Amino acid sequence: MTDLTAESHVATAGSEPTGETLFIRQAADVATLVNNSTQARSNAHIVIAIALGGVFLDAYDLGALAFGMKDVTKEFGLTPAGAGMVASAIAFGAIVGALIGGYLTDKIGRYRVFMADMFFFVVAALACAFAPNEYVLAGARFVMGLGVGIDLPVAMAFLAEFSKLKGRGNKAASIAMWCPTWYAAISVSYLLVLFFYSVLPEAQAGWLWRIILGFGAVPALLIIAVRSRYMSESPVWAANQGDLHGAAAILRRSYGINAQVAKEADLTPAVPVRRASWRNYGELFKGIYLRRTLLATVTAVASAFAYNAVAFGLPVILSSFLAQSMLTTILVSLALNLLFAFVGGLLAVRLVPRLGAWRMTVAGYGCQFVALLGLALVGRPDDGTQAAVSVAMLALFLLGQGFGPGSHTMTFASLSYPTSLRGVGVGMNQTLMRGSSTLSLFLFPLLSAALGTNVFWVIGFAPLAGLLALLLVRWEPSGYDVDAEDFTAEPPARPQ
């Protein structure tokens, strides 16, 4: 444990925060202060909330087209392949964006990337709203995907690096908050669909998808305005770059900690700081990080494949398999997301400090496998009882996603690597996960048309793969000080 010298300090009006002065001698001291922060005056919660605002927009834009695909297909006369192109364009853009964003997050800092990526959403949302054909729409969705891909690595870095290590609201819980935020965004998109569906004249019903996609520019502009006032660089990242004075200033501003750099500060640490480089993507597959990377990758890919097939296809499943009206489809989809996916995400945030991410992800995948098995066995419901069973299985799937892989695959991706590798770690994870999403979104319409409800047998292999990976690699990131691996030659004691 690094020794932090403290002495009483009385501030004059307009000076730095009052209270004892904590002297920083090396980068590890900054991480220690963040990990143990209990400051009542901390603004770190605001930073975390703003980071989650970016996640909210990511989810909104990814899910906004779910109800509009039928209208898009009809308006542009799309074939199944054309519909797959439009549906998967945003995920393909996120693949490229995550790879670039992960590197830039580590290279130029969390703050600069965070402040820039919202402009992708504004431009793309407006382009989608006025798209004259499927090619412009697909191109705009690709640009939107670039914003999603760039935003997630930096958002996860902020969530990890502005949270304490243990206890309620720890790093794992903060990162898990991305999941209920995601489902809240999906629910908002459903509510907007419901609102505009009820107020638009029938002759203008085809405008619905354009309004929903264009509306994404509104929260993006609000987030830009809020970020410009409250955001700051990650103090841990700044310290890793050798800027101890900058890190101390951030601690004073964001945490109310009266941090000062000691005169005898060690600006040349014994363990060289890993600098940002494209080669760091290769570091993810070396040493202690290999097994963590494999676990994070397999669980993320499996989760994305299953979730995108079920969640994106949820309106299709409800309207086609259960023969419901559009209004009923919207209401049931909204209820399923709020009552099960969203609630599951809240359970993950509350329970992960005590139960850990590994156990909750195993339980979540188990629920998903049972749900997909039930949907496959029921097939197309012939009566009300079978329809109720199908809806119950969808609810079980979304609940398992919420408290299990939906929340914690991002925990594995973010907390398996220290600060110097966190951007590329999340970037690599998101690149591979979005590859799975692209494949899932493109294949689901084709597989559903060819196999009907037998498609659930295919989707069922995804949670099985996730379970197998978890049983082979028993890595628990919650409560583990992974950032210390940047400052020591040997990692802190914890089974790898």
Residue pairs with C-beta under 8 A, 6 or more apart in sequence:
1 32
2 25
2 26
2 28
2 29
2 32
3 25
4 22
4 23
4 24
4 29
4 32
4 33
5 22
5 23
5 262
6 20
6 21
6 22
6 23
7 20
7 21
8 20
8 21
9 18
9 19
9 20
9 21
9 258
10 18
11 17
11 18
11 258
16 252
16 258
17 41
17 252
17 256
17 257
17 258
18 258
19 256
19 257
19 258
20 258
21 258
21 259
21 260
22 29
22 33
22 257
22 258
22 259
22 260
23 29
23 259
23 260
23 261
23 262
24 30
24 33
24 239
24 244
24 247
24 248
24 259
24 260
24 261
24 262
24 265
25 262
25 264
25 265
25 266
26 244
26 265
26 266
26 269
26 487
27 236
27 239
27 240
27 242
27 244
27 247
27 269
27 273
27 486
27 487
28 484
28 487
29 239
30 235
30 236
30 238
30 239
30 244
30 247
30 248
30 251
30 259
31 236
31 239
31 419
31 481
31 483
31 484
31 487
33 235
33 251
33 255
33 257
33 259
34 161
34 162
34 163
34 164
34 235
34 236
34 251
34 255
35 164
35 165
35 166
35 481
35 483
36 164
36 165
37 44
37 164
37 255
37 257
38 164
39 255
39 256
39 257
40 256
41 255
41 256
42 254
42 255
42 256
43 230
43 253
43 254
43 255
43 256
44 162
44 163
44 254
44 255
46 230
47 158
47 162
47 230
47 231
47 232
47 254
48 158
48 159
48 162
48 163
48 174
48 177
50 158
50 223
50 226
50 227
50 230
50 231
51 114
51 154
51 155
51 158
51 159
51 162
52 155
52 159
52 177
52 178
52 181
53 219
53 223
53 226
54 114
54 117
54 118
54 151
54 152
54 154
54 155
54 223
55 151
55 152
55 155
55 178
55 181
55 182
55 185
56 181
56 182
56 184
56 185
56 219
57 118
57 121
57 151
57 185
57 216
57 219
57 220
57 223
58 147
58 148
58 151
58 152
58 155
58 182
58 185
59 181
59 182
59 183
59 184
59 185
59 186
60 185
60 186
60 188
60 189
60 216
60 219
61 90
61 121
61 124
61 125
61 144
61 147
61 148
61 213
61 216
62 90
62 91
62 148
63 185
63 186
63 189
63 311
63 312
64 189
64 212
64 213
64 215
64 216
65 72
65 86
65 87
65 90
65 141
65 209
65 212
65 213
66 189
66 311
66 312
66 314
66 315
67 190
67 193
67 208
67 209
67 212
67 315
67 330
68 208
68 209
68 212
68 213
69 83
69 86
69 87
69 209
71 205
71 206
71 208
71 209
72 78
72 83
72 86
72 134
72 137
72 209
73 82
73 83
74 206
75 206
76 82
76 133
76 134
76 137
78 86
78 134
80 445
80 446
80 449
81 446
82 134
83 445
84 441
84 442
84 443
84 445
84 446
85 134
85 138
85 442
86 134
86 137
86 138
86 141
87 312
87 441
87 442
87 445
88 437
88 438
88 441
88 442
89 137
89 138
89 139
89 141
89 142
89 145
90 141
90 142
90 144
90 145
90 148
91 145
91 308
91 434
91 437
91 438
91 441
92 142
92 145
92 434
92 438
93 141
93 142
93 143
93 144
93 145
93 146
93 147
93 148
93 149
94 145
94 146
94 148
94 149
94 152
94 430
94 434
94 437
95 145
95 149
95 430
95 431
95 434
95 435
95 438
96 145
96 146
96 149
97 120
97 145
97 146
97 147
97 148
97 149
97 150
97 151
98 149
98 150
98 152
98 153
98 426
98 427
98 428
98 429
98 430
98 431
98 434
99 149
99 427
99 428
99 431
100 146
100 149
100 150
100 427
101 113
101 117
101 149
101 150
101 151
101 152
101 153
101 154
101 423
101 427
102 153
102 281
102 423
102 424
102 425
102 426
102 427
102 428
102 430
102 431
103 276
103 278
103 280
103 281
103 423
103 424
103 427
104 112
104 113
104 150
104 423
105 113
105 153
105 154
105 157
105 422
105 423
105 424
105 426
105 427
106 237
106 276
106 280
106 420
106 421
106 422
106 423
106 424
107 276
107 423
109 233
109 234
109 237
109 238
109 241
110 154
110 157
110 158
110 161
110 233
110 234
110 237
110 423
111 231
111 232
111 233
111 234
113 150
113 153
113 154
114 151
114 154
114 155
114 158
114 227
114 231
115 224
115 227
115 228
115 231
116 150
117 147
117 150
117 151
117 154
118 147
118 151
118 220
118 221
118 223
118 224
118 227
119 147
119 220
119 224
120 143
120 144
120 146
120 147
120 150
121 144
121 147
121 216
121 217
121 220
122 217
122 220
122 221
122 224
123 143
124 140
124 141
124 143
124 144
124 147
124 216
125 144
125 213
125 214
125 215
125 216
125 217
125 220
126 214
126 217
127 136
127 139
127 140
127 143
128 137
128 140
128 141
128 144
128 210
128 213
128 214
128 216
129 210
129 211
129 213
129 214
130 210
130 214
131 137
131 140
131 210
144 216
145 434
149 427
149 430
149 431
149 434
152 426
152 430
153 422
153 423
153 424
153 426
153 427
153 430
154 423
155 178
156 175
156 178
156 410
156 413
156 414
156 422
156 426
157 234
157 237
157 414
157 419
157 422
157 423
157 426
158 234
159 171
159 174
159 175
159 177
159 178
159 414
160 171
160 174
160 175
160 414
160 415
160 422
161 234
161 235
161 236
161 237
161 419
161 422
161 483
162 174
162 234
162 254
163 169
163 170
163 171
163 173
163 174
163 175
164 170
164 171
165 171
165 479
165 481
166 353
166 479
167 353
168 353
169 353
170 352
170 353
170 478
170 479
171 414
171 415
171 478
172 352
172 353
172 356
172 357
172 408
172 411
172 415
172 477
172 478
172 479
173 349
173 350
173 352
173 353
175 410
175 411
175 414
175 415
176 345
176 348
176 349
176 352
176 357
176 407
176 408
176 410
176 411
177 345
177 349
178 407
178 410
179 344
179 345
179 348
179 349
179 402
179 406
179 407
179 410
180 342
180 345
180 346
180 348
180 349
180 402
181 345
182 345
182 406
183 337
183 338
183 341
183 342
183 345
183 402
184 342
186 311
186 337
186 341
187 334
187 337
187 338
187 342
189 212
190 330
190 333
190 334
190 337
191 334
192 211
192 212
192 215
193 208
193 212
193 330
194 327
194 330
194 331
194 334
196 208
196 211
196 212
197 205
197 208
197 326
197 327
197 330
200 207
200 208
232 250
232 253
232 254
233 246
233 250
234 250
234 419
235 247
235 248
235 250
235 251
235 254
236 247
236 419
236 483
237 419
238 246
238 247
238 250
239 247
240 273
240 419
240 420
240 486
241 273
242 267
242 273
244 261
244 265
244 267
245 261
247 259
248 259
248 260
248 261
251 257
251 259
252 258
252 259
269 487
271 486
271 487
271 488
271 489
273 420
273 486
274 280
274 283
274 420
274 421
274 486
275 420
276 420
276 423
276 424
280 420
280 421
280 424
281 424
281 427
281 428
283 289
283 421
283 424
284 290
284 293
284 417
284 421
284 424
284 425
284 428
285 293
288 485
288 491
288 496
289 416
289 417
289 421
291 473
291 475
291 496
292 412
292 416
292 417
292 473
292 475
292 477
292 496
293 416
293 425
293 428
294 469
294 473
295 412
295 416
295 469
295 470
295 472
295 473
295 475
296 409
296 412
296 413
296 416
296 425
296 429
297 428
297 429
297 432
297 433
298 465
298 466
298 468
298 469
299 361
299 405
299 408
299 409
299 412
299 466
299 469
299 470
300 405
300 409
300 410
300 412
300 413
300 429
300 430
300 432
300 433
300 436
301 432
301 433
301 435
301 436
301 465
302 365
302 405
302 436
302 462
302 463
302 465
302 466
302 469
303 401
303 405
303 406
303 409
303 433
303 462
303 466
304 433
304 434
304 436
304 437
304 440
305 436
305 437
305 439
305 440
305 459
305 462
306 368
306 372
306 397
306 401
306 440
306 459
306 462
306 463
307 401
307 405
307 406
308 436
308 437
308 440
308 441
308 444
309 440
309 441
309 443
309 444
309 455
309 459
310 317
310 372
310 394
310 397
310 398
310 459
311 341
311 398
311 401
312 440
312 441
312 444
313 444
313 448
314 333
314 336
314 394
315 329
315 330
315 333
316 448
317 394
318 324
318 328
318 329
318 332
318 333
318 391
319 325
319 326
319 329
321 380
321 381
321 390
321 453
322 381
322 387
322 390
322 391
324 332
332 391
336 391
336 394
336 395
336 398
337 398
339 395
340 395
340 396
340 398
340 399
340 402
341 398
341 399
341 401
341 402
341 406
342 402
343 399
343 402
344 364
344 398
344 399
344 400
344 401
344 402
344 403
344 404
344 406
344 407
345 402
345 403
345 406
345 407
346 402
347 402
347 403
348 360
348 402
348 403
348 404
348 406
348 407
348 408
349 407
351 360
351 403
352 360
352 407
352 408
352 411
352 478
353 478
353 479
356 476
356 478
356 479
357 407
357 408
357 411
357 412
357 476
357 477
357 478
358 408
358 470
358 474
358 475
358 476
360 403
360 404
360 407
360 408
361 404
361 405
361 408
361 409
361 412
361 466
361 470
362 404
362 467
362 470
362 471
363 400
363 403
363 404
364 400
364 401
364 402
364 403
364 404
364 405
364 406
364 408
365 400
365 404
365 405
365 463
365 464
365 466
365 467
365 470
366 400
366 463
366 467
367 396
367 397
367 399
367 400
367 404
368 396
368 397
368 400
368 401
368 404
368 405
368 462
368 463
369 460
369 463
369 464
369 467
370 393
370 396
371 393
371 394
371 396
371 397
371 400
372 393
372 397
372 456
372 457
372 459
372 460
372 463
373 456
373 460
374 389
374 390
374 392
374 393
374 396
375 390
375 393
375 394
375 397
375 453
375 456
376 453
376 454
376 456
376 457
376 460
378 386
378 389
378 390
378 393
378 453
379 452
379 453
379 454
380 452
380 453
381 387
381 389
381 390
405 463
405 466
409 429
409 433
410 426
411 477
411 478
412 429
412 475
412 477
413 425
413 426
413 429
413 430
414 422
414 425
414 426
414 477
415 477
415 478
415 480
415 482
416 425
416 475
416 477
416 482
417 424
417 425
417 482
418 482
418 483
418 484
418 485
418 486
419 483
419 486
420 486
444 455
447 455
447 458
448 455
451 457
451 458
474 495
475 495
475 496
476 494
480 492
480 494
481 492
484 491
484 492
485 491
485 492
